[in-house]
Amino acid sequence: MKSKYIKTASLCLMLSIAIGCTSYVEDTNVSLDSLADSDAKNLFQGVLLANQFFQTSATARDAMIWLNQANGEDRQYTALNNWNNTTASEFDDSWNNAYVNCITQAKLTQVKAAKEVNPNLKGAAQVIEAHCMGTVTSLWGDAPYSELDITGNNLSPKYDTQASIYAKLQILLDDAIANLSSSVGSGIPGDKDIYYAGVASKWIKLAHSLKARYYLHVKDYDNAKTQALLGIDVAADDLKAVFGNSYVQNFNPYYSFLVYDRDTYMSGDSYAARLLDPTDALYRGNSKTDESARFAFTYNQEYFSPYSLNIYGADYGGTNGKFGSDSPLPMVTFGEMLLIIAESDTRTSFTSGLTSYNNYRALLNTGYSIGIDNTGYDTETFDYSAYDAADFDASGIENPSPTSITNQNALLREIMQERYIYLMANFEGFNDFGRTNNIAEIQLKTGYAGTPQRFLYPQVEVNANPNTPSPIPTMVTKTPVHN
């Protein structure tokens, strides 16, 4: 699957530009029939597609398996259940897609937009650069950034520290917000903007949302809350990866893998499925929480027993499940902002944290994120009634004996467990695991040494860049900001 989608994403970009586009590749094999240049707007959509593929492709599936939200069932995916079996080459495609197809092209778009005096378009490209680069550093830790050279003259960029990259991204997003606030120029081309149809104000909210996410990553909870309050504030403005219904063109990558490419490789048999299954002893529901609809939206028994990932949708039939052929996948959302606020408040005050978490549950109780239309799934039931303080007291429904903890810690555990479920198929759940030392009390697969903390530096980078950290960190080595 990876090679097919990389070819598709690369083709999208090549239609717009065919110049040396990476600091890792010299100008070789350049066709004289290829376009020599392009304007910013025709680069822009390719950047969007490259980013969404990076956020939703093979390594996102890997993270689901390691977090026990899915299970490897066949061939190399059986071995993948043990994160220690992961090899550096597993990350080659993802790294190249991030650096070559997204970040480099986003920087080129910014250069073009500046020359064309279009600050809004430059700002949108900066936001995408920040989204992609922020994901890179969250997964790999230290990484090339400040010396990334889009001219191809520096093939061995230095590695910046993870903390410095996060600081640089905050500055980049501030600049993006200023550019998106400008009234100069022709603006973001609506026909190329597959997310917000050229509306700059929505891009500004996305920029604030990413600032909130990255402050959360470095445990600056006050600033995380401040930015989340300025971020995405309605469901309609969620940043979602959008897909169509054509194989090797625009299928949801999960669906393509699960149905067409490797249909025996990956099931939904997992701890997460059991948390959502009302018939299982691990079920997280209670008198105020009914997970039936979310369980049916995410899991079923189409291919595997007891659980498959729900691949119903336009290509397969049935009501769209979370992993249907054209089901959109959330990348940055209103729900995430409410959960950032709730976590930040809880770390200061149980009372304010409970109020903020109930605000999130009120949104969830409308059917938000359960079904692609945000109204629930099929005819299944759901309930996310408000919690009371007593629910988190010792022996309460969210703090049972004999393992009762403080009410503040019990609320924080509940919020992190909700993030584990809500952010499934998103790298944020993987980041949460390391950032919080598993406050959610996720039960990983047993019998394997250590716990998954980061991605391995890809083999292509180890071979090409002498600045790659040595000794190379392992999968179970925390990233610097999580130590």
LUMGUFI-281689 format. One record per residue (C-alpha): residue in three letters; x, y, z. Coordinates in nm, 2 decimals, m for minus. Each point is the difference from the previous one (the first is absolute). Layout:
BEGIN
+-----+--------+--------+--------+
: res :     c1 :     c2 :     c3 :
+-----+--------+--------+--------+
: ala :      X :      Y :      Z :
...
+-----+--------+--------+--------+
//
This chain:
BEGIN
+-----+--------+--------+--------+
: res :     c1 :     c2 :     c3 :
+-----+--------+--------+--------+
: met :   0.00 :   0.00 :   0.00 :
: lys :   0.27 :   0.25 :   0.09 :
: ser :   0.16 :  m0.01 :  m0.34 :
: lys :  m0.33 :   0.06 :  m0.18 :
: tyr :  m0.09 :   0.29 :   0.21 :
: ile :   0.34 :   0.16 :   0.00 :
: lys :  m0.02 :  m0.02 :  m0.38 :
: thr :  m0.34 :   0.16 :   0.00 :
: ala :   0.11 :   0.29 :   0.23 :
: ser :   0.32 :   0.05 :  m0.19 :
: leu :  m0.19 :   0.01 :  m0.33 :
: cys :  m0.23 :   0.27 :   0.15 :
: leu :   0.31 :   0.21 :   0.07 :
: met :   0.18 :  m0.07 :  m0.32 :
: leu :  m0.30 :   0.14 :  m0.20 :
: ser :   0.07 :   0.33 :   0.18 :
: ile :   0.38 :   0.00 :   0.01 :
: ala :   0.29 :  m0.21 :  m0.12 :
: ile :   0.30 :   0.16 :   0.15 :
: gly :   0.25 :  m0.13 :   0.26 :
: cys :  m0.23 :   0.00 :   0.30 :
: thr :   0.20 :  m0.15 :   0.28 :
: ser :   0.32 :   0.05 :   0.18 :
: tyr :   0.06 :  m0.37 :  m0.04 :
: val :  m0.01 :  m0.03 :  m0.38 :
: glu :   0.22 :   0.16 :  m0.26 :
: asp :  m0.15 :   0.14 :  m0.33 :
: thr :   0.02 :  m0.33 :  m0.19 :
: asn :  m0.22 :  m0.16 :  m0.26 :
: val :  m0.19 :   0.33 :  m0.07 :
: ser :  m0.22 :  m0.03 :  m0.30 :
: leu :   0.03 :   0.28 :  m0.26 :
: asp :  m0.38 :  m0.03 :  m0.06 :
: ser :  m0.08 :   0.07 :   0.37 :
: leu :  m0.13 :   0.33 :   0.12 :
: ala :   0.29 :   0.21 :   0.13 :
: asp :  m0.20 :   0.21 :   0.25 :
: ser :  m0.34 :   0.06 :   0.15 :
: asp :  m0.19 :   0.27 :   0.19 :
: ala :  m0.08 :  m0.03 :   0.37 :
: lys :  m0.37 :  m0.09 :  m0.04 :
: asn :   0.08 :  m0.30 :  m0.22 :
: leu :   0.25 :  m0.13 :   0.25 :
: phe :  m0.24 :   0.05 :   0.29 :
: gln :  m0.24 :  m0.29 :  m0.05 :
: gly :   0.28 :  m0.25 :  m0.04 :
: val :   0.14 :   0.11 :   0.33 :
: leu :  m0.33 :  m0.05 :   0.17 :
: leu :  m0.03 :  m0.35 :  m0.15 :
: ala :   0.36 :  m0.10 :   0.09 :
: asn :  m0.06 :   0.11 :   0.36 :
: gln :  m0.33 :  m0.19 :   0.04 :
: phe :   0.16 :  m0.31 :  m0.14 :
: phe :   0.29 :   0.03 :   0.25 :
: gln :  m0.24 :   0.04 :   0.28 :
: thr :  m0.22 :  m0.30 :  m0.09 :
: ser :   0.22 :  m0.26 :  m0.17 :
: ala :   0.20 :  m0.31 :   0.10 :
: thr :   0.17 :   0.12 :   0.31 :
: ala :  m0.34 :   0.12 :   0.14 :
: arg :  m0.11 :  m0.36 :  m0.03 :
: asp :   0.32 :  m0.11 :   0.18 :
: ala :  m0.07 :   0.24 :   0.29 :
: met :  m0.35 :  m0.15 :   0.03 :
: ile :   0.14 :  m0.35 :   0.03 :
: trp :   0.26 :   0.11 :   0.26 :
: leu :  m0.27 :   0.18 :   0.21 :
: asn :  m0.22 :  m0.31 :  m0.01 :
: gln :  m0.27 :   0.16 :  m0.21 :
: ala :   0.05 :  m0.26 :  m0.27 :
: asn :   0.19 :  m0.33 :  m0.05 :
: gly :   0.24 :  m0.14 :  m0.25 :
: glu :  m0.14 :  m0.33 :  m0.14 :
: asp :   0.22 :  m0.12 :  m0.29 :
: arg :   0.36 :   0.00 :  m0.12 :
: gln :   0.20 :   0.30 :   0.09 :
: tyr :  m0.29 :   0.15 :   0.18 :
: thr :   0.00 :  m0.28 :   0.25 :
: ala :   0.36 :   0.09 :   0.09 :
: leu :  m0.10 :   0.37 :   0.01 :
: asn :  m0.20 :  m0.07 :   0.31 :
: asn :   0.33 :   0.01 :   0.18 :
: trp :   0.13 :   0.35 :  m0.04 :
: asn :   0.35 :  m0.13 :   0.06 :
: asn :  m0.02 :  m0.18 :  m0.34 :
: thr :  m0.04 :   0.33 :  m0.18 :
: thr :   0.28 :   0.08 :  m0.25 :
: ala :   0.13 :   0.33 :  m0.11 :
: ser :  m0.11 :  m0.05 :  m0.36 :
: glu :  m0.36 :  m0.02 :   0.12 :
: phe :   0.02 :   0.38 :   0.03 :
: asp :   0.17 :   0.08 :  m0.34 :
: asp :  m0.32 :   0.09 :  m0.19 :
: ser :  m0.16 :   0.20 :   0.28 :
: trp :   0.32 :   0.21 :   0.06 :
: asn :   0.04 :   0.07 :  m0.37 :
: asn :  m0.36 :   0.09 :  m0.04 :
: ala :   0.03 :   0.25 :   0.29 :
: tyr :   0.32 :   0.16 :  m0.11 :
: val :  m0.01 :  m0.03 :  m0.38 :
: asn :  m0.37 :   0.02 :  m0.09 :
: cys :  m0.13 :   0.22 :   0.28 :
: ile :   0.25 :   0.22 :   0.19 :
: thr :   0.23 :   0.08 :  m0.30 :
: gln :  m0.30 :   0.07 :  m0.23 :
: ala :  m0.17 :   0.21 :   0.28 :
: lys :   0.32 :   0.21 :   0.02 :
: leu :   0.01 :   0.04 :  m0.38 :
: thr :  m0.37 :   0.11 :   0.01 :
: gln :   0.09 :   0.27 :   0.26 :
: val :   0.28 :   0.13 :  m0.22 :
: lys :  m0.23 :   0.02 :  m0.30 :
: ala :  m0.28 :   0.16 :   0.20 :
: ala :   0.23 :   0.26 :   0.14 :
: lys :   0.12 :   0.09 :  m0.35 :
: glu :  m0.37 :   0.02 :  m0.12 :
: val :  m0.08 :   0.22 :   0.31 :
: asn :  m0.26 :  m0.24 :   0.13 :
: pro :   0.05 :  m0.01 :   0.38 :
: asn :  m0.32 :  m0.20 :   0.06 :
: leu :   0.13 :  m0.29 :  m0.22 :
: lys :   0.34 :   0.02 :   0.16 :
: gly :  m0.16 :  m0.02 :   0.34 :
: ala :  m0.20 :  m0.31 :  m0.09 :
: ala :   0.31 :  m0.17 :  m0.13 :
: gln :   0.18 :   0.09 :   0.32 :
: val :  m0.28 :  m0.17 :   0.20 :
: ile :   0.04 :  m0.32 :  m0.20 :
: glu :   0.37 :   0.01 :   0.05 :
: ala :  m0.05 :   0.03 :   0.37 :
: his :  m0.25 :  m0.28 :   0.01 :
: cys :   0.23 :  m0.24 :  m0.19 :
: met :   0.33 :   0.11 :   0.18 :
: gly :  m0.17 :  m0.01 :   0.34 :
: thr :  m0.11 :  m0.35 :  m0.07 :
: val :   0.35 :  m0.10 :  m0.11 :
: thr :   0.17 :   0.13 :   0.32 :
: ser :  m0.27 :  m0.15 :   0.22 :
: leu :   0.06 :  m0.34 :  m0.14 :
: trp :   0.38 :   0.01 :  m0.06 :
: gly :   0.12 :   0.25 :   0.25 :
: asp :   0.31 :   0.20 :  m0.12 :
: ala :  m0.02 :   0.05 :  m0.38 :
: pro :   0.13 :   0.20 :  m0.29 :
: tyr :  m0.18 :   0.34 :  m0.02 :
: ser :   0.20 :   0.32 :   0.02 :
: glu :   0.25 :  m0.11 :  m0.27 :
: leu :  m0.26 :  m0.16 :  m0.23 :
: asp :   0.10 :   0.13 :  m0.34 :
: ile :  m0.26 :   0.01 :  m0.27 :
: thr :   0.27 :   0.08 :  m0.26 :
: gly :   0.17 :  m0.33 :   0.04 :
: asn :   0.33 :   0.15 :   0.10 :
: asn :   0.02 :  m0.15 :   0.34 :
: leu :  m0.04 :  m0.38 :   0.00 :
: ser :   0.09 :  m0.04 :   0.36 :
: pro :  m0.21 :   0.23 :   0.21 :
: lys :   0.07 :   0.01 :   0.37 :
: tyr :  m0.25 :  m0.14 :   0.26 :
: asp :  m0.17 :   0.26 :   0.21 :
: thr :  m0.11 :  m0.09 :   0.35 :
: gln :  m0.36 :  m0.09 :   0.04 :
: ala :  m0.06 :   0.29 :   0.24 :
: ser :   0.15 :   0.25 :  m0.24 :
: ile :  m0.22 :  m0.13 :  m0.28 :
: tyr :  m0.31 :   0.05 :   0.20 :
: ala :   0.11 :   0.36 :   0.08 :
: lys :   0.07 :   0.07 :  m0.37 :
: leu :  m0.35 :  m0.14 :  m0.09 :
: gln :  m0.16 :   0.24 :   0.25 :
: ile :   0.17 :   0.29 :  m0.18 :
: leu :  m0.09 :  m0.14 :  m0.34 :
: leu :  m0.37 :  m0.02 :   0.10 :
: asp :   0.00 :   0.35 :   0.14 :
: asp :   0.14 :   0.12 :  m0.33 :
: ala :  m0.27 :  m0.21 :  m0.18 :
: ile :  m0.27 :   0.17 :   0.20 :
: ala :   0.13 :   0.34 :  m0.09 :
: asn :   0.01 :  m0.09 :  m0.37 :
: leu :  m0.35 :  m0.15 :   0.01 :
: ser :  m0.13 :   0.32 :   0.17 :
: ser :   0.13 :   0.21 :  m0.29 :
: ser :  m0.24 :   0.16 :  m0.25 :
: val :   0.26 :   0.02 :  m0.27 :
: gly :   0.01 :  m0.22 :  m0.31 :
: ser :  m0.24 :  m0.24 :  m0.17 :
: gly :  m0.03 :  m0.24 :   0.30 :
: ile :  m0.02 :  m0.37 :   0.03 :
: pro :  m0.13 :  m0.16 :  m0.32 :
: gly :  m0.34 :  m0.15 :   0.10 :
: asp :   0.01 :  m0.26 :  m0.28 :
: lys :   0.34 :  m0.13 :   0.13 :
: asp :  m0.09 :   0.00 :   0.37 :
: ile :  m0.16 :  m0.34 :   0.06 :
: tyr :  m0.06 :   0.08 :   0.37 :
: tyr :  m0.12 :   0.36 :   0.04 :
: ala :  m0.08 :   0.12 :  m0.35 :
: gly :   0.24 :   0.30 :   0.04 :
: val :  m0.15 :   0.14 :   0.32 :
: ala :   0.30 :   0.15 :   0.18 :
: ser :  m0.18 :   0.03 :   0.34 :
: lys :  m0.03 :  m0.37 :   0.02 :
: trp :   0.37 :  m0.04 :  m0.07 :
: ile :   0.07 :   0.24 :   0.28 :
: lys :  m0.19 :  m0.23 :   0.24 :
: leu :   0.19 :  m0.30 :  m0.13 :
: ala :   0.32 :   0.19 :   0.07 :
: his :  m0.10 :   0.07 :   0.36 :
: ser :  m0.11 :  m0.37 :   0.04 :
: leu :   0.35 :  m0.12 :  m0.11 :
: lys :   0.15 :   0.25 :   0.25 :
: ala :  m0.21 :  m0.16 :   0.27 :
: arg :   0.10 :  m0.35 :  m0.10 :
: tyr :   0.37 :   0.08 :   0.00 :
: tyr :  m0.02 :   0.18 :   0.34 :
: leu :  m0.17 :  m0.31 :   0.13 :
: his :   0.28 :  m0.22 :  m0.14 :
: val :   0.26 :   0.20 :   0.20 :
: lys :  m0.23 :   0.00 :   0.31 :
: asp :  m0.06 :   0.38 :   0.00 :
: tyr :  m0.36 :  m0.05 :   0.10 :
: asp :  m0.09 :   0.37 :   0.06 :
: asn :   0.10 :   0.10 :  m0.35 :
: ala :  m0.16 :  m0.31 :  m0.14 :
: lys :  m0.33 :   0.10 :   0.15 :
: thr :   0.04 :   0.37 :  m0.12 :
: gln :   0.06 :  m0.11 :  m0.36 :
: ala :  m0.28 :  m0.27 :   0.01 :
: leu :  m0.25 :   0.27 :   0.09 :
: leu :   0.10 :   0.18 :  m0.32 :
: gly :   0.00 :  m0.32 :  m0.20 :
: ile :  m0.26 :  m0.20 :  m0.19 :
: asp :  m0.33 :   0.07 :   0.17 :
: val :  m0.27 :  m0.17 :  m0.21 :
: ala :  m0.02 :  m0.35 :  m0.14 :
: ala :  m0.03 :   0.13 :  m0.36 :
: asp :   0.35 :   0.14 :   0.02 :
: asp :   0.17 :  m0.32 :   0.09 :
: leu :   0.31 :  m0.08 :  m0.21 :
: lys :  m0.08 :  m0.33 :  m0.16 :
: ala :   0.19 :  m0.20 :  m0.26 :
: val :  m0.24 :  m0.04 :  m0.29 :
: phe :  m0.02 :  m0.30 :  m0.23 :
: gly :  m0.20 :  m0.11 :  m0.30 :
: asn :  m0.10 :  m0.34 :  m0.13 :
: ser :   0.27 :  m0.11 :  m0.25 :
: tyr :   0.26 :  m0.26 :   0.07 :
: val :   0.37 :   0.11 :  m0.05 :
: gln :  m0.15 :   0.36 :  m0.03 :
: asn :  m0.17 :   0.13 :   0.31 :
: phe :  m0.12 :  m0.29 :   0.22 :
: asn :   0.03 :   0.05 :   0.38 :
: pro :   0.35 :  m0.17 :   0.05 :
: tyr :  m0.14 :  m0.22 :   0.28 :
: tyr :  m0.27 :  m0.13 :  m0.22 :
: ser :   0.23 :  m0.06 :  m0.29 :
: phe :   0.24 :  m0.20 :   0.22 :
: leu :  m0.27 :  m0.19 :   0.19 :
: val :  m0.21 :  m0.10 :  m0.31 :
: tyr :   0.21 :   0.01 :  m0.32 :
: asp :   0.36 :  m0.01 :   0.09 :
: arg :   0.06 :  m0.22 :   0.31 :
: asp :  m0.35 :  m0.12 :   0.11 :
: thr :   0.13 :  m0.27 :   0.23 :
: tyr :   0.27 :   0.20 :   0.17 :
: met :  m0.18 :   0.21 :   0.27 :
: ser :  m0.30 :  m0.04 :   0.22 :
: gly :  m0.17 :   0.21 :   0.27 :
: asp :   0.07 :  m0.26 :   0.27 :
: ser :   0.12 :   0.23 :   0.27 :
: tyr :  m0.03 :   0.16 :   0.35 :
: ala :  m0.17 :   0.30 :  m0.16 :
: ala :  m0.27 :  m0.21 :  m0.15 :
: arg :  m0.07 :  m0.16 :   0.33 :
: leu :  m0.02 :   0.34 :   0.17 :
: leu :  m0.28 :   0.08 :  m0.24 :
: asp :  m0.18 :  m0.33 :  m0.01 :
: pro :  m0.30 :   0.00 :   0.23 :
: thr :   0.01 :  m0.38 :   0.04 :
: asp :   0.37 :  m0.01 :   0.11 :
: ala :   0.12 :   0.01 :   0.36 :
: leu :   0.24 :   0.28 :  m0.08 :
: tyr :  m0.29 :   0.23 :  m0.13 :
: arg :   0.06 :   0.36 :   0.10 :
: gly :  m0.37 :   0.09 :   0.00 :
: asn :  m0.21 :   0.05 :   0.31 :
: ser :  m0.34 :   0.15 :   0.10 :
: lys :   0.10 :   0.33 :  m0.17 :
: thr :   0.19 :  m0.14 :  m0.30 :
: asp :  m0.13 :  m0.21 :  m0.29 :
: glu :   0.27 :  m0.09 :  m0.25 :
: ser :  m0.22 :  m0.22 :  m0.23 :
: ala :   0.00 :   0.24 :  m0.29 :
: arg :   0.37 :   0.09 :   0.02 :
: phe :   0.08 :  m0.37 :   0.02 :
: ala :  m0.20 :  m0.09 :  m0.31 :
: phe :   0.15 :   0.30 :  m0.19 :
: thr :   0.35 :  m0.12 :   0.07 :
: tyr :  m0.01 :  m0.38 :   0.02 :
: asn :  m0.20 :  m0.29 :  m0.14 :
: gln :   0.05 :  m0.36 :  m0.10 :
: glu :   0.02 :   0.03 :  m0.38 :
: tyr :   0.33 :  m0.18 :  m0.05 :
: phe :   0.12 :  m0.11 :   0.35 :
: ser :  m0.15 :  m0.13 :   0.32 :
: pro :  m0.04 :   0.14 :   0.25 :
: tyr :   0.08 :   0.34 :  m0.15 :
: ser :   0.07 :   0.16 :  m0.34 :
: leu :   0.05 :   0.37 :  m0.07 :
: asn :  m0.32 :   0.14 :  m0.15 :
: ile :   0.06 :   0.04 :  m0.38 :
: tyr :  m0.36 :   0.05 :  m0.11 :
: gly :  m0.06 :   0.29 :  m0.24 :
: ala :  m0.05 :   0.10 :  m0.36 :
: asp :   0.22 :  m0.27 :  m0.15 :
: tyr :  m0.11 :  m0.28 :   0.23 :
: gly :  m0.36 :   0.08 :   0.09 :
: gly :  m0.17 :   0.08 :   0.33 :
: thr :   0.01 :   0.31 :   0.21 :
: asn :   0.35 :   0.15 :  m0.01 :
: gly :   0.22 :  m0.13 :   0.28 :
: lys :   0.31 :   0.18 :   0.13 :
: phe :   0.22 :  m0.17 :  m0.26 :
: gly :  m0.23 :   0.00 :  m0.31 :
: ser :   0.14 :   0.07 :  m0.34 :
: asp :  m0.10 :   0.36 :   0.00 :
: ser :  m0.04 :   0.06 :   0.38 :
: pro :   0.19 :   0.31 :   0.10 :
: leu :   0.26 :  m0.03 :   0.28 :
: pro :   0.03 :   0.27 :   0.26 :
: met :   0.34 :   0.17 :   0.02 :
: val :  m0.05 :   0.31 :   0.22 :
: thr :  m0.34 :   0.06 :   0.16 :
: phe :  m0.24 :   0.18 :   0.22 :
: gly :  m0.02 :  m0.30 :   0.23 :
: glu :   0.37 :  m0.01 :   0.04 :
: met :   0.00 :   0.37 :   0.11 :
: leu :  m0.27 :  m0.07 :   0.26 :
: leu :   0.21 :  m0.29 :   0.13 :
: ile :   0.31 :   0.22 :   0.02 :
: ile :  m0.20 :   0.25 :   0.20 :
: ala :  m0.13 :  m0.27 :   0.23 :
: glu :   0.34 :  m0.16 :   0.06 :
: ser :   0.16 :   0.34 :   0.06 :
: asp :  m0.27 :   0.10 :   0.25 :
: thr :   0.01 :  m0.34 :   0.18 :
: arg :   0.37 :   0.03 :   0.06 :
: thr :  m0.08 :   0.32 :   0.20 :
: ser :  m0.34 :  m0.06 :   0.15 :
: phe :  m0.24 :  m0.30 :   0.01 :
: thr :  m0.30 :   0.22 :   0.00 :
: ser :   0.09 :   0.20 :  m0.30 :
: gly :   0.12 :  m0.31 :  m0.18 :
: leu :  m0.33 :  m0.18 :   0.06 :
: thr :  m0.19 :   0.30 :  m0.15 :
: ser :   0.22 :   0.01 :  m0.30 :
: tyr :  m0.02 :  m0.38 :  m0.05 :
: asn :  m0.38 :   0.01 :   0.02 :
: asn :   0.01 :   0.27 :  m0.28 :
: tyr :   0.18 :  m0.26 :  m0.22 :
: arg :  m0.25 :  m0.27 :   0.10 :
: ala :  m0.29 :   0.23 :  m0.09 :
: leu :   0.15 :   0.02 :  m0.35 :
: leu :   0.05 :  m0.37 :  m0.02 :
: asn :  m0.36 :  m0.05 :   0.11 :
: thr :  m0.12 :   0.17 :  m0.32 :
: gly :   0.16 :  m0.29 :  m0.19 :
: tyr :   0.31 :   0.19 :  m0.08 :
: ser :   0.28 :  m0.22 :  m0.15 :
: ile :  m0.23 :  m0.30 :   0.01 :
: gly :  m0.09 :  m0.05 :  m0.36 :
: ile :   0.14 :   0.21 :  m0.28 :
: asp :  m0.30 :   0.24 :   0.02 :
: asn :   0.05 :   0.08 :   0.37 :
: thr :  m0.34 :  m0.13 :   0.11 :
: gly :   0.07 :  m0.35 :   0.11 :
: tyr :   0.04 :  m0.33 :  m0.18 :
: asp :  m0.29 :  m0.18 :  m0.17 :
: thr :  m0.26 :  m0.10 :   0.25 :
: glu :   0.24 :  m0.06 :   0.28 :
: thr :  m0.04 :   0.18 :   0.34 :
: phe :   0.23 :   0.23 :   0.18 :
: asp :   0.00 :   0.20 :   0.32 :
: tyr :   0.26 :   0.24 :   0.15 :
: ser :  m0.18 :   0.16 :   0.29 :
: ala :   0.18 :   0.25 :   0.22 :
: tyr :   0.20 :  m0.14 :   0.29 :
: asp :  m0.04 :   0.11 :   0.36 :
: ala :   0.29 :   0.05 :   0.24 :
: ala :  m0.12 :  m0.30 :   0.19 :
: asp :   0.07 :  m0.22 :  m0.30 :
: phe :   0.37 :   0.05 :   0.06 :
: asp :   0.00 :  m0.04 :   0.38 :
: ala :   0.13 :  m0.33 :   0.14 :
: ser :  m0.23 :  m0.28 :  m0.11 :
: gly :  m0.17 :   0.23 :  m0.25 :
: ile :  m0.08 :  m0.13 :  m0.35 :
: glu :   0.32 :   0.16 :  m0.14 :
: asn :   0.22 :  m0.09 :   0.31 :
: pro :  m0.09 :  m0.35 :   0.11 :
: ser :   0.13 :  m0.18 :   0.31 :
: pro :   0.23 :  m0.16 :   0.10 :
: thr :   0.24 :   0.20 :  m0.23 :
: ser :  m0.15 :   0.34 :   0.06 :
: ile :   0.22 :   0.31 :  m0.06 :
: thr :  m0.05 :   0.37 :   0.06 :
: asn :  m0.30 :   0.15 :  m0.18 :
: gln :   0.24 :   0.23 :  m0.20 :
: asn :   0.21 :  m0.30 :  m0.12 :
: ala :  m0.32 :  m0.20 :  m0.07 :
: leu :  m0.13 :   0.28 :  m0.22 :
: leu :   0.34 :   0.04 :  m0.18 :
: arg :   0.00 :  m0.38 :  m0.06 :
: glu :  m0.35 :   0.02 :  m0.15 :
: ile :   0.10 :   0.30 :  m0.23 :
: met :   0.31 :  m0.19 :  m0.12 :
: gln :  m0.20 :  m0.32 :  m0.06 :
: glu :  m0.25 :   0.21 :  m0.20 :
: arg :   0.28 :   0.14 :  m0.21 :
: tyr :   0.13 :  m0.35 :  m0.06 :
: ile :  m0.34 :  m0.09 :  m0.15 :
: tyr :  m0.09 :   0.33 :  m0.16 :
: leu :   0.34 :   0.05 :  m0.17 :
: met :   0.02 :  m0.36 :  m0.14 :
: ala :   0.17 :   0.00 :  m0.35 :
: asn :   0.17 :   0.33 :   0.10 :
: phe :   0.36 :   0.02 :   0.12 :
: glu :  m0.11 :   0.20 :   0.30 :
: gly :  m0.09 :  m0.31 :   0.19 :
: phe :   0.35 :  m0.13 :  m0.05 :
: asn :   0.14 :   0.33 :   0.13 :
: asp :  m0.23 :  m0.01 :   0.30 :
: phe :   0.13 :  m0.34 :   0.11 :
: gly :   0.36 :   0.13 :   0.03 :
: arg :  m0.08 :   0.35 :   0.12 :
: thr :  m0.22 :  m0.11 :   0.29 :
: asn :   0.18 :  m0.33 :   0.09 :
: asn :  m0.33 :  m0.18 :  m0.09 :
: ile :  m0.23 :   0.18 :   0.25 :
: ala :  m0.28 :  m0.16 :  m0.20 :
: glu :   0.11 :  m0.34 :   0.12 :
: ile :   0.00 :  m0.15 :  m0.35 :
: gln :   0.06 :  m0.37 :   0.00 :
: leu :   0.26 :  m0.06 :  m0.27 :
: lys :   0.06 :  m0.35 :  m0.14 :
: thr :   0.20 :  m0.20 :   0.25 :
: gly :   0.33 :  m0.19 :  m0.02 :
: tyr :   0.20 :   0.27 :  m0.17 :
: ala :   0.29 :   0.20 :   0.15 :
: gly :  m0.06 :   0.37 :   0.07 :
: thr :  m0.27 :   0.21 :  m0.15 :
: pro :  m0.03 :   0.18 :  m0.33 :
: gln :   0.12 :   0.36 :   0.03 :
: arg :   0.12 :   0.13 :  m0.33 :
: phe :   0.06 :  m0.09 :  m0.37 :
: leu :   0.34 :  m0.12 :  m0.12 :
: tyr :   0.21 :   0.22 :  m0.22 :
: pro :  m0.06 :  m0.14 :  m0.35 :
: gln :   0.27 :  m0.20 :  m0.18 :
: val :   0.01 :   0.25 :  m0.29 :
: glu :   0.10 :   0.27 :   0.24 :
: val :   0.25 :  m0.21 :   0.19 :
: asn :   0.17 :  m0.08 :  m0.33 :
: ala :   0.00 :   0.35 :  m0.14 :
: asn :   0.04 :   0.24 :   0.29 :
: pro :   0.31 :  m0.03 :   0.23 :
: asn :  m0.17 :   0.23 :   0.24 :
: thr :  m0.26 :  m0.26 :   0.10 :
: pro :   0.03 :  m0.04 :   0.38 :
: ser :   0.24 :  m0.27 :   0.12 :
: pro :  m0.06 :  m0.23 :   0.17 :
: ile :  m0.34 :  m0.02 :  m0.17 :
: pro :  m0.28 :   0.00 :   0.25 :
: thr :  m0.22 :  m0.31 :   0.02 :
: met :  m0.38 :  m0.02 :  m0.01 :
: val :  m0.01 :  m0.01 :   0.38 :
: thr :   0.21 :   0.31 :   0.05 :
: lys :  m0.21 :   0.30 :   0.10 :
: thr :   0.03 :   0.32 :  m0.21 :
: pro :   0.18 :   0.28 :   0.18 :
: val :  m0.31 :   0.21 :   0.09 :
: his :  m0.15 :  m0.31 :   0.16 :
: asn :   0.29 :  m0.08 :   0.23 :
+-----+--------+--------+--------+
//
